[in-house]
């Protein structure tokens, strides 16, 4: 709700999400193999997507990645439209 927010402005979309490395790894405690992001690596590019819990462990605010995906789709759509005009 816009009535609950201040300082509203366009997001400074400063880097492509395509530059975020996707990693394959095993969890130490469970041994479960998975894919995902490393919080420290993501924090270097998008610090607003990383939080810290009371134990000092970093976590990724995964739902906020949706906004970056939307911006990436917009950028790709714009590029496609420009290519169509050229061709």
PyMOL Python script that loads the backbone (N, CA, C, O; Angstrom):
from pymol import cmd

cmd.read_pdbstr("""\
ATOM      1  N   UNK A   1       0.846  -1.173   0.000  1.00  0.00           N
ATOM      2  CA  UNK A   1       0.000   0.000   0.000  1.00  0.00           C
ATOM      3  C   UNK A   1       0.888   1.231   0.000  1.00  0.00           C
ATOM      4  O   UNK A   1       1.706   1.399   0.904  1.00  0.00           O
ATOM      5  N   UNK A   2       0.743   2.090  -0.990  1.00  0.00           N
ATOM      6  CA  UNK A   2       1.561   3.297  -1.119  1.00  0.00           C
ATOM      7  C   UNK A   2       1.363   4.238   0.066  1.00  0.00           C
ATOM      8  O   UNK A   2       2.249   5.032   0.382  1.00  0.00           O
ATOM      9  N   UNK A   3       0.223   4.155   0.713  1.00  0.00           N
ATOM     10  CA  UNK A   3      -0.020   5.036   1.861  1.00  0.00           C
ATOM     11  C   UNK A   3       0.880   4.700   3.047  1.00  0.00           C
ATOM     12  O   UNK A   3       1.004   5.502   3.973  1.00  0.00           O
ATOM     13  N   UNK A   4       1.495   3.549   3.032  1.00  0.00           N
ATOM     14  CA  UNK A   4       2.349   3.112   4.134  1.00  0.00           C
ATOM     15  C   UNK A   4       3.831   3.306   3.843  1.00  0.00           C
ATOM     16  O   UNK A   4       4.678   2.900   4.638  1.00  0.00           O
ATOM     17  N   UNK A   5       4.149   3.927   2.704  1.00  0.00           N
ATOM     18  CA  UNK A   5       5.543   4.030   2.276  1.00  0.00           C
ATOM     19  C   UNK A   5       5.938   5.476   2.035  1.00  0.00           C
ATOM     20  O   UNK A   5       5.107   6.313   1.684  1.00  0.00           O
ATOM     21  N   UNK A   6       7.229   5.756   2.231  1.00  0.00           N
ATOM     22  CA  UNK A   6       7.773   7.083   1.944  1.00  0.00           C
ATOM     23  C   UNK A   6       9.010   6.919   1.080  1.00  0.00           C
ATOM     24  O   UNK A   6       9.517   5.809   0.918  1.00  0.00           O
ATOM     25  N   UNK A   7       9.492   8.014   0.529  1.00  0.00           N
ATOM     26  CA  UNK A   7      10.703   8.007  -0.307  1.00  0.00           C
ATOM     27  C   UNK A   7      10.593   7.019  -1.466  1.00  0.00           C
ATOM     28  O   UNK A   7      11.554   6.312  -1.771  1.00  0.00           O
ATOM     29  N   UNK A   8       9.444   6.966  -2.103  1.00  0.00           N
ATOM     30  CA  UNK A   8       9.227   6.037  -3.210  1.00  0.00           C
ATOM     31  C   UNK A   8       9.933   6.568  -4.454  1.00  0.00           C
ATOM     32  O   UNK A   8       9.740   7.718  -4.848  1.00  0.00           O
ATOM     33  N   UNK A   9      10.751   5.718  -5.064  1.00  0.00           N
ATOM     34  CA  UNK A   9      11.444   6.088  -6.302  1.00  0.00           C
ATOM     35  C   UNK A   9      11.735   4.818  -7.088  1.00  0.00           C
ATOM     36  O   UNK A   9      11.618   3.712  -6.561  1.00  0.00           O
ATOM     37  N   UNK A  10      12.111   4.980  -8.340  1.00  0.00           N
ATOM     38  CA  UNK A  10      12.453   3.824  -9.155  1.00  0.00           C
ATOM     39  C   UNK A  10      13.692   3.143  -8.585  1.00  0.00           C
ATOM     40  O   UNK A  10      14.612   3.803  -8.101  1.00  0.00           O
ATOM     41  N   UNK A  11      13.700   1.832  -8.650  1.00  0.00           N
ATOM     42  CA  UNK A  11      14.852   1.055  -8.193  1.00  0.00           C
ATOM     43  C   UNK A  11      16.012   1.281  -9.134  1.00  0.00           C
ATOM     44  O   UNK A  11      15.843   1.261 -10.353  1.00  0.00           O
ATOM     45  N   UNK A  12      17.177   1.495  -8.581  1.00  0.00           N
ATOM     46  CA  UNK A  12      18.385   1.676  -9.388  1.00  0.00           C
ATOM     47  C   UNK A  12      18.888   0.296  -9.799  1.00  0.00           C
ATOM     48  O   UNK A  12      19.707  -0.321  -9.118  1.00  0.00           O
ATOM     49  N   UNK A  13      18.383  -0.158 -10.912  1.00  0.00           N
ATOM     50  CA  UNK A  13      18.718  -1.483 -11.426  1.00  0.00           C
ATOM     51  C   UNK A  13      20.120  -1.426 -11.998  1.00  0.00           C
ATOM     52  O   UNK A  13      20.307  -1.112 -13.173  1.00  0.00           O
ATOM     53  N   UNK A  14      21.108  -1.733 -11.163  1.00  0.00           N
ATOM     54  CA  UNK A  14      22.492  -1.441 -11.499  1.00  0.00           C
ATOM     55  C   UNK A  14      23.280  -2.602 -12.074  1.00  0.00           C
ATOM     56  O   UNK A  14      24.400  -2.408 -12.546  1.00  0.00           O
ATOM     57  N   UNK A  15      22.736  -3.779 -12.048  1.00  0.00           N
ATOM     58  CA  UNK A  15      23.503  -4.913 -12.553  1.00  0.00           C
ATOM     59  C   UNK A  15      22.542  -6.026 -12.925  1.00  0.00           C
ATOM     60  O   UNK A  15      21.482  -6.173 -12.317  1.00  0.00           O
ATOM     61  N   UNK A  16      22.905  -6.783 -13.896  1.00  0.00           N
ATOM     62  CA  UNK A  16      22.051  -7.868 -14.345  1.00  0.00           C
ATOM     63  C   UNK A  16      22.065  -9.017 -13.346  1.00  0.00           C
ATOM     64  O   UNK A  16      23.107  -9.356 -12.786  1.00  0.00           O
ATOM     65  N   UNK A  17      20.898  -9.607 -13.132  1.00  0.00           N
ATOM     66  CA  UNK A  17      20.847 -10.781 -12.261  1.00  0.00           C
ATOM     67  C   UNK A  17      21.584 -11.950 -12.896  1.00  0.00           C
ATOM     68  O   UNK A  17      21.895 -12.940 -12.234  1.00  0.00           O
ATOM     69  N   UNK A  18      21.858 -11.821 -14.189  1.00  0.00           N
ATOM     70  CA  UNK A  18      22.602 -12.879 -14.863  1.00  0.00           C
ATOM     71  C   UNK A  18      24.036 -12.961 -14.351  1.00  0.00           C
ATOM     72  O   UNK A  18      24.727 -13.952 -14.584  1.00  0.00           O
ATOM     73  N   UNK A  19      24.477 -11.922 -13.656  1.00  0.00           N
ATOM     74  CA  UNK A  19      25.829 -11.919 -13.083  1.00  0.00           C
ATOM     75  C   UNK A  19      25.901 -12.569 -11.707  1.00  0.00           C
ATOM     76  O   UNK A  19      26.987 -12.716 -11.145  1.00  0.00           O
ATOM     77  N   UNK A  20      24.761 -12.955 -11.168  1.00  0.00           N
ATOM     78  CA  UNK A  20      24.752 -13.607  -9.864  1.00  0.00           C
ATOM     79  C   UNK A  20      25.102 -15.084 -10.074  1.00  0.00           C
ATOM     80  O   UNK A  20      24.378 -15.795 -10.772  1.00  0.00           O
ATOM     81  N   UNK A  21      26.196 -15.549  -9.480  1.00  0.00           N
ATOM     82  CA  UNK A  21      26.570 -16.948  -9.690  1.00  0.00           C
ATOM     83  C   UNK A  21      25.621 -17.917  -8.981  1.00  0.00           C
ATOM     84  O   UNK A  21      25.317 -17.759  -7.798  1.00  0.00           O
ATOM     85  N   UNK A  22      25.171 -18.903  -9.715  1.00  0.00           N
ATOM     86  CA  UNK A  22      24.384 -19.989  -9.131  1.00  0.00           C
ATOM     87  C   UNK A  22      25.365 -21.093  -8.789  1.00  0.00           C
ATOM     88  O   UNK A  22      26.182 -21.493  -9.619  1.00  0.00           O
ATOM     89  N   UNK A  23      25.281 -21.580  -7.569  1.00  0.00           N
ATOM     90  CA  UNK A  23      26.243 -22.575  -7.085  1.00  0.00           C
ATOM     91  C   UNK A  23      25.558 -23.913  -6.811  1.00  0.00           C
ATOM     92  O   UNK A  23      24.352 -23.981  -6.575  1.00  0.00           O
ATOM     93  N   UNK A  24      26.343 -24.941  -6.848  1.00  0.00           N
ATOM     94  CA  UNK A  24      25.932 -26.291  -6.469  1.00  0.00           C
ATOM     95  C   UNK A  24      26.728 -26.609  -5.208  1.00  0.00           C
ATOM     96  O   UNK A  24      27.938 -26.386  -5.163  1.00  0.00           O
ATOM     97  N   UNK A  25      26.049 -27.131  -4.181  1.00  0.00           N
ATOM     98  CA  UNK A  25      26.753 -27.368  -2.919  1.00  0.00           C
ATOM     99  C   UNK A  25      26.017 -28.381  -2.062  1.00  0.00           C
ATOM    100  O   UNK A  25      24.887 -28.768  -2.357  1.00  0.00           O
ATOM    101  N   UNK A  26      26.689 -28.808  -0.981  1.00  0.00           N
ATOM    102  CA  UNK A  26      26.107 -29.704   0.007  1.00  0.00           C
ATOM    103  C   UNK A  26      26.013 -28.958   1.333  1.00  0.00           C
ATOM    104  O   UNK A  26      26.934 -28.233   1.710  1.00  0.00           O
ATOM    105  N   UNK A  27      24.907 -29.135   2.034  1.00  0.00           N
ATOM    106  CA  UNK A  27      24.759 -28.559   3.364  1.00  0.00           C
ATOM    107  C   UNK A  27      25.606 -29.362   4.349  1.00  0.00           C
ATOM    108  O   UNK A  27      25.587 -30.593   4.330  1.00  0.00           O
ATOM    109  N   UNK A  28      26.345 -28.665   5.204  1.00  0.00           N
ATOM    110  CA  UNK A  28      27.218 -29.335   6.175  1.00  0.00           C
ATOM    111  C   UNK A  28      26.436 -30.244   7.119  1.00  0.00           C
ATOM    112  O   UNK A  28      26.824 -31.394   7.328  1.00  0.00           O
ATOM    113  N   UNK A  29      25.348 -29.747   7.688  1.00  0.00           N
ATOM    114  CA  UNK A  29      24.620 -30.505   8.705  1.00  0.00           C
ATOM    115  C   UNK A  29      23.884 -31.712   8.143  1.00  0.00           C
ATOM    116  O   UNK A  29      23.970 -32.808   8.699  1.00  0.00           O
ATOM    117  N   UNK A  30      23.163 -31.519   7.050  1.00  0.00           N
ATOM    118  CA  UNK A  30      22.308 -32.603   6.536  1.00  0.00           C
ATOM    119  C   UNK A  30      22.967 -33.402   5.420  1.00  0.00           C
ATOM    120  O   UNK A  30      22.566 -34.532   5.143  1.00  0.00           O
ATOM    121  N   UNK A  31      23.972 -32.821   4.779  1.00  0.00           N
ATOM    122  CA  UNK A  31      24.591 -33.471   3.637  1.00  0.00           C
ATOM    123  C   UNK A  31      23.765 -33.346   2.365  1.00  0.00           C
ATOM    124  O   UNK A  31      24.160 -33.836   1.307  1.00  0.00           O
ATOM    125  N   UNK A  32      22.614 -32.685   2.474  1.00  0.00           N
ATOM    126  CA  UNK A  32      21.723 -32.514   1.314  1.00  0.00           C
ATOM    127  C   UNK A  32      22.432 -31.730   0.214  1.00  0.00           C
ATOM    128  O   UNK A  32      23.041 -30.689   0.458  1.00  0.00           O
ATOM    129  N   UNK A  33      22.335 -32.256  -0.989  1.00  0.00           N
ATOM    130  CA  UNK A  33      22.925 -31.602  -2.165  1.00  0.00           C
ATOM    131  C   UNK A  33      21.869 -30.700  -2.784  1.00  0.00           C
ATOM    132  O   UNK A  33      20.716 -31.104  -2.930  1.00  0.00           O
ATOM    133  N   UNK A  34      22.252 -29.489  -3.148  1.00  0.00           N
ATOM    134  CA  UNK A  34      21.280 -28.552  -3.704  1.00  0.00           C
ATOM    135  C   UNK A  34      21.978 -27.531  -4.595  1.00  0.00           C
ATOM    136  O   UNK A  34      23.201 -27.542  -4.738  1.00  0.00           O
ATOM    137  N   UNK A  35      21.190 -26.661  -5.185  1.00  0.00           N
ATOM    138  CA  UNK A  35      21.725 -25.535  -5.936  1.00  0.00           C
ATOM    139  C   UNK A  35      21.142 -24.264  -5.345  1.00  0.00           C
ATOM    140  O   UNK A  35      20.063 -24.284  -4.752  1.00  0.00           O
ATOM    141  N   UNK A  36      21.848 -23.172  -5.505  1.00  0.00           N
ATOM    142  CA  UNK A  36      21.351 -21.900  -4.983  1.00  0.00           C
ATOM    143  C   UNK A  36      22.428 -20.842  -5.039  1.00  0.00           C
ATOM    144  O   UNK A  36      23.386 -20.932  -5.806  1.00  0.00           O
ATOM    145  N   UNK A  37      22.245 -19.842  -4.209  1.00  0.00           N
ATOM    146  CA  UNK A  37      23.177 -18.726  -4.136  1.00  0.00           C
ATOM    147  C   UNK A  37      23.976 -18.796  -2.835  1.00  0.00           C
ATOM    148  O   UNK A  37      23.561 -19.430  -1.865  1.00  0.00           O
ATOM    149  N   UNK A  38      25.112 -18.138  -2.839  1.00  0.00           N
ATOM    150  CA  UNK A  38      25.902 -17.951  -1.625  1.00  0.00           C
ATOM    151  C   UNK A  38      25.634 -16.521  -1.165  1.00  0.00           C
ATOM    152  O   UNK A  38      25.859 -15.570  -1.913  1.00  0.00           O
ATOM    153  N   UNK A  39      25.156 -16.376   0.058  1.00  0.00           N
ATOM    154  CA  UNK A  39      24.729 -15.063   0.552  1.00  0.00           C
ATOM    155  C   UNK A  39      25.828 -14.008   0.418  1.00  0.00           C
ATOM    156  O   UNK A  39      25.547 -12.877   0.024  1.00  0.00           O
ATOM    157  N   UNK A  40      27.063 -14.359   0.736  1.00  0.00           N
ATOM    158  CA  UNK A  40      28.150 -13.383   0.662  1.00  0.00           C
ATOM    159  C   UNK A  40      28.364 -12.893  -0.771  1.00  0.00           C
ATOM    160  O   UNK A  40      28.657 -11.717  -0.987  1.00  0.00           O
ATOM    161  N   UNK A  41      28.219 -13.786  -1.746  1.00  0.00           N
ATOM    162  CA  UNK A  41      28.389 -13.395  -3.150  1.00  0.00           C
ATOM    163  C   UNK A  41      27.241 -12.498  -3.601  1.00  0.00           C
ATOM    164  O   UNK A  41      27.456 -11.508  -4.300  1.00  0.00           O
ATOM    165  N   UNK A  42      26.039 -12.847  -3.202  1.00  0.00           N
ATOM    166  CA  UNK A  42      24.880 -12.034  -3.560  1.00  0.00           C
ATOM    167  C   UNK A  42      24.952 -10.666  -2.889  1.00  0.00           C
ATOM    168  O   UNK A  42      24.569  -9.656  -3.480  1.00  0.00           O
ATOM    169  N   UNK A  43      25.436 -10.640  -1.672  1.00  0.00           N
ATOM    170  CA  UNK A  43      25.540  -9.404  -0.902  1.00  0.00           C
ATOM    171  C   UNK A  43      26.455  -8.386  -1.593  1.00  0.00           C
ATOM    172  O   UNK A  43      26.226  -7.180  -1.501  1.00  0.00           O
ATOM    173  N   UNK A  44      27.485  -8.871  -2.281  1.00  0.00           N
ATOM    174  CA  UNK A  44      28.396  -7.970  -2.997  1.00  0.00           C
ATOM    175  C   UNK A  44      27.684  -7.216  -4.114  1.00  0.00           C
ATOM    176  O   UNK A  44      28.014  -6.064  -4.393  1.00  0.00           O
ATOM    177  N   UNK A  45      26.711  -7.857  -4.753  1.00  0.00           N
ATOM    178  CA  UNK A  45      26.004  -7.254  -5.883  1.00  0.00           C
ATOM    179  C   UNK A  45      24.730  -6.553  -5.428  1.00  0.00           C
ATOM    180  O   UNK A  45      24.462  -5.422  -5.832  1.00  0.00           O
ATOM    181  N   UNK A  46      23.946  -7.225  -4.587  1.00  0.00           N
ATOM    182  CA  UNK A  46      22.660  -6.705  -4.111  1.00  0.00           C
ATOM    183  C   UNK A  46      22.569  -6.843  -2.589  1.00  0.00           C
ATOM    184  O   UNK A  46      21.927  -7.772  -2.098  1.00  0.00           O
ATOM    185  N   UNK A  47      23.193  -5.945  -1.840  1.00  0.00           N
ATOM    186  CA  UNK A  47      23.166  -6.057  -0.376  1.00  0.00           C
ATOM    187  C   UNK A  47      21.755  -6.013   0.208  1.00  0.00           C
ATOM    188  O   UNK A  47      21.516  -6.548   1.291  1.00  0.00           O
ATOM    189  N   UNK A  48      20.817  -5.378  -0.501  1.00  0.00           N
ATOM    190  CA  UNK A  48      19.452  -5.291   0.013  1.00  0.00           C
ATOM    191  C   UNK A  48      18.714  -6.634  -0.019  1.00  0.00           C
ATOM    192  O   UNK A  48      17.617  -6.754   0.526  1.00  0.00           O
ATOM    193  N   UNK A  49      19.309  -7.626  -0.647  1.00  0.00           N
ATOM    194  CA  UNK A  49      18.686  -8.954  -0.717  1.00  0.00           C
ATOM    195  C   UNK A  49      19.218  -9.914   0.333  1.00  0.00           C
ATOM    196  O   UNK A  49      18.823 -11.079   0.365  1.00  0.00           O
ATOM    197  N   UNK A  50      20.097  -9.445   1.180  1.00  0.00           N
ATOM    198  CA  UNK A  50      20.721 -10.314   2.186  1.00  0.00           C
ATOM    199  C   UNK A  50      20.464  -9.750   3.579  1.00  0.00           C
ATOM    200  O   UNK A  50      20.632  -8.556   3.828  1.00  0.00           O
ATOM    201  N   UNK A  51      20.053 -10.634   4.475  1.00  0.00           N
ATOM    202  CA  UNK A  51      19.843 -10.258   5.862  1.00  0.00           C
ATOM    203  C   UNK A  51      20.789 -11.028   6.764  1.00  0.00           C
ATOM    204  O   UNK A  51      21.508 -11.923   6.319  1.00  0.00           O
ATOM    205  N   UNK A  52      20.775 -10.667   8.032  1.00  0.00           N
ATOM    206  CA  UNK A  52      21.628 -11.344   9.012  1.00  0.00           C
ATOM    207  C   UNK A  52      20.774 -11.712  10.213  1.00  0.00           C
ATOM    208  O   UNK A  52      20.043 -10.875  10.744  1.00  0.00           O
ATOM    209  N   UNK A  53      20.867 -12.971  10.640  1.00  0.00           N
ATOM    210  CA  UNK A  53      20.072 -13.391  11.786  1.00  0.00           C
ATOM    211  C   UNK A  53      20.793 -13.060  13.088  1.00  0.00           C
ATOM    212  O   UNK A  53      21.891 -12.503  13.074  1.00  0.00           O
ATOM    213  N   UNK A  54      20.173 -13.402  14.206  1.00  0.00           N
ATOM    214  CA  UNK A  54      20.727 -13.060  15.522  1.00  0.00           C
ATOM    215  C   UNK A  54      22.041 -13.770  15.822  1.00  0.00           C
ATOM    216  O   UNK A  54      22.786 -13.343  16.705  1.00  0.00           O
ATOM    217  N   UNK A  55      22.336 -14.856  15.094  1.00  0.00           N
ATOM    218  CA  UNK A  55      23.597 -15.572  15.272  1.00  0.00           C
ATOM    219  C   UNK A  55      24.692 -15.067  14.330  1.00  0.00           C
ATOM    220  O   UNK A  55      25.808 -15.587  14.337  1.00  0.00           O
ATOM    221  N   UNK A  56      24.372 -14.053  13.520  1.00  0.00           N
ATOM    222  CA  UNK A  56      25.348 -13.508  12.595  1.00  0.00           C
ATOM    223  C   UNK A  56      25.423 -14.249  11.266  1.00  0.00           C
ATOM    224  O   UNK A  56      26.272 -13.944  10.428  1.00  0.00           O
ATOM    225  N   UNK A  57      24.537 -15.219  11.072  1.00  0.00           N
ATOM    226  CA  UNK A  57      24.522 -15.966   9.813  1.00  0.00           C
ATOM    227  C   UNK A  57      23.724 -15.182   8.776  1.00  0.00           C
ATOM    228  O   UNK A  57      22.672 -14.619   9.076  1.00  0.00           O
ATOM    229  N   UNK A  58      24.244 -15.158   7.558  1.00  0.00           N
ATOM    230  CA  UNK A  58      23.572 -14.449   6.483  1.00  0.00           C
ATOM    231  C   UNK A  58      22.503 -15.326   5.853  1.00  0.00           C
ATOM    232  O   UNK A  58      22.644 -16.548   5.790  1.00  0.00           O
ATOM    233  N   UNK A  59      21.443 -14.696   5.390  1.00  0.00           N
ATOM    234  CA  UNK A  59      20.395 -15.404   4.667  1.00  0.00           C
ATOM    235  C   UNK A  59      19.931 -14.534   3.502  1.00  0.00           C
ATOM    236  O   UNK A  59      20.094 -13.314   3.514  1.00  0.00           O
ATOM    237  N   UNK A  60      19.359 -15.178   2.512  1.00  0.00           N
ATOM    238  CA  UNK A  60      18.904 -14.486   1.310  1.00  0.00           C
ATOM    239  C   UNK A  60      17.411 -14.230   1.420  1.00  0.00           C
ATOM    240  O   UNK A  60      16.633 -15.129   1.740  1.00  0.00           O
ATOM    241  N   UNK A  61      17.026 -13.004   1.154  1.00  0.00           N
ATOM    242  CA  UNK A  61      15.612 -12.626   1.132  1.00  0.00           C
ATOM    243  C   UNK A  61      15.074 -13.015  -0.244  1.00  0.00           C
ATOM    244  O   UNK A  61      14.939 -12.178  -1.137  1.00  0.00           O
ATOM    245  N   UNK A  62      14.774 -14.295  -0.391  1.00  0.00           N
ATOM    246  CA  UNK A  62      14.469 -14.878  -1.702  1.00  0.00           C
ATOM    247  C   UNK A  62      13.264 -14.248  -2.390  1.00  0.00           C
ATOM    248  O   UNK A  62      13.253 -14.131  -3.616  1.00  0.00           O
ATOM    249  N   UNK A  63      12.271 -13.850  -1.645  1.00  0.00           N
ATOM    250  CA  UNK A  63      11.090 -13.272  -2.291  1.00  0.00           C
ATOM    251  C   UNK A  63      11.423 -11.970  -3.012  1.00  0.00           C
ATOM    252  O   UNK A  63      10.746 -11.607  -3.973  1.00  0.00           O
ATOM    253  N   UNK A  64      12.452 -11.269  -2.561  1.00  0.00           N
ATOM    254  CA  UNK A  64      12.837 -10.017  -3.221  1.00  0.00           C
ATOM    255  C   UNK A  64      13.505 -10.262  -4.571  1.00  0.00           C
ATOM    256  O   UNK A  64      13.616  -9.343  -5.382  1.00  0.00           O
ATOM    257  N   UNK A  65      13.945 -11.482  -4.816  1.00  0.00           N
ATOM    258  CA  UNK A  65      14.524 -11.810  -6.122  1.00  0.00           C
ATOM    259  C   UNK A  65      13.494 -11.662  -7.239  1.00  0.00           C
ATOM    260  O   UNK A  65      13.856 -11.431  -8.392  1.00  0.00           O
ATOM    261  N   UNK A  66      12.221 -11.794  -6.902  1.00  0.00           N
ATOM    262  CA  UNK A  66      11.157 -11.645  -7.889  1.00  0.00           C
ATOM    263  C   UNK A  66      11.239 -10.280  -8.552  1.00  0.00           C
ATOM    264  O   UNK A  66      11.051 -10.168  -9.764  1.00  0.00           O
ATOM    265  N   UNK A  67      11.514  -9.253  -7.780  1.00  0.00           N
ATOM    266  CA  UNK A  67      11.573  -7.899  -8.328  1.00  0.00           C
ATOM    267  C   UNK A  67      12.707  -7.773  -9.337  1.00  0.00           C
ATOM    268  O   UNK A  67      12.566  -7.109 -10.364  1.00  0.00           O
ATOM    269  N   UNK A  68      13.824  -8.413  -9.036  1.00  0.00           N
ATOM    270  CA  UNK A  68      14.944  -8.380  -9.982  1.00  0.00           C
ATOM    271  C   UNK A  68      14.607  -9.145 -11.254  1.00  0.00           C
ATOM    272  O   UNK A  68      14.985  -8.728 -12.349  1.00  0.00           O
ATOM    273  N   UNK A  69      13.904 -10.251 -11.119  1.00  0.00           N
ATOM    274  CA  UNK A  69      13.489 -11.013 -12.300  1.00  0.00           C
ATOM    275  C   UNK A  69      12.581 -10.176 -13.190  1.00  0.00           C
ATOM    276  O   UNK A  69      12.714 -10.200 -14.414  1.00  0.00           O
ATOM    277  N   UNK A  70      11.673  -9.445 -12.590  1.00  0.00           N
ATOM    278  CA  UNK A  70      10.785  -8.575 -13.367  1.00  0.00           C
ATOM    279  C   UNK A  70      11.585  -7.511 -14.100  1.00  0.00           C
ATOM    280  O   UNK A  70      11.323  -7.240 -15.271  1.00  0.00           O
ATOM    281  N   UNK A  71      12.547  -6.912 -13.435  1.00  0.00           N
ATOM    282  CA  UNK A  71      13.383  -5.898 -14.088  1.00  0.00           C
ATOM    283  C   UNK A  71      14.196  -6.499 -15.228  1.00  0.00           C
ATOM    284  O   UNK A  71      14.390  -5.858 -16.260  1.00  0.00           O
ATOM    285  N   UNK A  72      14.668  -7.717 -15.045  1.00  0.00           N
ATOM    286  CA  UNK A  72      15.432  -8.392 -16.096  1.00  0.00           C
ATOM    287  C   UNK A  72      14.544  -8.669 -17.307  1.00  0.00           C
ATOM    288  O   UNK A  72      14.969  -8.486 -18.447  1.00  0.00           O
ATOM    289  N   UNK A  73      13.318  -9.106 -17.059  1.00  0.00           N
ATOM    290  CA  UNK A  73      12.378  -9.352 -18.150  1.00  0.00           C
ATOM    291  C   UNK A  73      12.091  -8.052 -18.901  1.00  0.00           C
ATOM    292  O   UNK A  73      12.032  -8.047 -20.130  1.00  0.00           O
ATOM    293  N   UNK A  74      11.914  -6.960 -18.176  1.00  0.00           N
ATOM    294  CA  UNK A  74      11.683  -5.668 -18.822  1.00  0.00           C
ATOM    295  C   UNK A  74      12.858  -5.279 -19.718  1.00  0.00           C
ATOM    296  O   UNK A  74      12.670  -4.825 -20.847  1.00  0.00           O
ATOM    297  N   UNK A  75      14.069  -5.465 -19.197  1.00  0.00           N
ATOM    298  CA  UNK A  75      15.268  -5.125 -19.975  1.00  0.00           C
ATOM    299  C   UNK A  75      15.359  -5.994 -21.231  1.00  0.00           C
ATOM    300  O   UNK A  75      15.691  -5.497 -22.307  1.00  0.00           O
ATOM    301  N   UNK A  76      15.071  -7.270 -21.097  1.00  0.00           N
ATOM    302  CA  UNK A  76      15.110  -8.168 -22.251  1.00  0.00           C
ATOM    303  C   UNK A  76      14.034  -7.804 -23.271  1.00  0.00           C
ATOM    304  O   UNK A  76      14.275  -7.845 -24.478  1.00  0.00           O
ATOM    305  N   UNK A  77      12.864  -7.454 -22.787  1.00  0.00           N
ATOM    306  CA  UNK A  77      11.783  -7.059 -23.689  1.00  0.00           C
ATOM    307  C   UNK A  77      12.165  -5.802 -24.463  1.00  0.00           C
ATOM    308  O   UNK A  77      11.927  -5.708 -25.667  1.00  0.00           O
ATOM    309  N   UNK A  78      12.753  -4.846 -23.769  1.00  0.00           N
ATOM    310  CA  UNK A  78      13.194  -3.607 -24.426  1.00  0.00           C
ATOM    311  C   UNK A  78      14.224  -3.923 -25.501  1.00  0.00           C
ATOM    312  O   UNK A  78      14.159  -3.381 -26.605  1.00  0.00           O
ATOM    313  N   UNK A  79      15.166  -4.791 -25.187  1.00  0.00           N
ATOM    314  CA  UNK A  79      16.198  -5.178 -26.147  1.00  0.00           C
ATOM    315  C   UNK A  79      15.584  -5.885 -27.361  1.00  0.00           C
ATOM    316  O   UNK A  79      15.992  -5.637 -28.496  1.00  0.00           O
ATOM    317  N   UNK A  80      14.621  -6.749 -27.126  1.00  0.00           N
ATOM    318  CA  UNK A  80      13.949  -7.449 -28.222  1.00  0.00           C
ATOM    319  C   UNK A  80      13.221  -6.451 -29.121  1.00  0.00           C
ATOM    320  O   UNK A  80      13.299  -6.541 -30.347  1.00  0.00           O
ATOM    321  N   UNK A  81      12.522  -5.509 -28.513  1.00  0.00           N
ATOM    322  CA  UNK A  81      11.804  -4.500 -29.293  1.00  0.00           C
ATOM    323  C   UNK A  81      12.766  -3.668 -30.146  1.00  0.00           C
ATOM    324  O   UNK A  81      12.460  -3.354 -31.296  1.00  0.00           O
ATOM    325  N   UNK A  82      13.919  -3.314 -29.590  1.00  0.00           N
ATOM    326  CA  UNK A  82      14.919  -2.551 -30.351  1.00  0.00           C
ATOM    327  C   UNK A  82      15.477  -3.380 -31.514  1.00  0.00           C
ATOM    328  O   UNK A  82      15.688  -2.857 -32.608  1.00  0.00           O
ATOM    329  N   UNK A  83      15.709  -4.650 -31.276  1.00  0.00           N
ATOM    330  CA  UNK A  83      16.204  -5.529 -32.334  1.00  0.00           C
ATOM    331  C   UNK A  83      15.168  -5.695 -33.451  1.00  0.00           C
ATOM    332  O   UNK A  83      15.521  -5.770 -34.628  1.00  0.00           O
ATOM    333  N   UNK A  84      13.892  -5.753 -33.072  1.00  0.00           N
ATOM    334  CA  UNK A  84      12.827  -5.854 -34.065  1.00  0.00           C
ATOM    335  C   UNK A  84      12.789  -4.619 -34.951  1.00  0.00           C
ATOM    336  O   UNK A  84      12.568  -4.716 -36.158  1.00  0.00           O
ATOM    337  N   UNK A  85      13.007  -3.457 -34.344  1.00  0.00           N
ATOM    338  CA  UNK A  85      12.991  -2.194 -35.101  1.00  0.00           C
ATOM    339  C   UNK A  85      14.157  -2.148 -36.089  1.00  0.00           C
ATOM    340  O   UNK A  85      14.017  -1.645 -37.203  1.00  0.00           O
ATOM    341  N   UNK A  86      15.311  -2.679 -35.668  1.00  0.00           N
ATOM    342  CA  UNK A  86      16.498  -2.695 -36.527  1.00  0.00           C
ATOM    343  C   UNK A  86      16.349  -3.675 -37.681  1.00  0.00           C
ATOM    344  O   UNK A  86      16.824  -3.414 -38.787  1.00  0.00           O
ATOM    345  N   UNK A  87      15.691  -4.801 -37.427  1.00  0.00           N
ATOM    346  CA  UNK A  87      15.626  -5.887 -38.406  1.00  0.00           C
ATOM    347  C   UNK A  87      14.461  -5.746 -39.295  1.00  0.00           C
ATOM    348  O   UNK A  87      14.255  -6.577 -40.179  1.00  0.00           O
TER     349      UNK A  87
END
""", "prot")
cmd.dss("prot")
cmd.show_as("cartoon", "prot")
cmd.util.cbc("prot")
cmd.orient("prot")
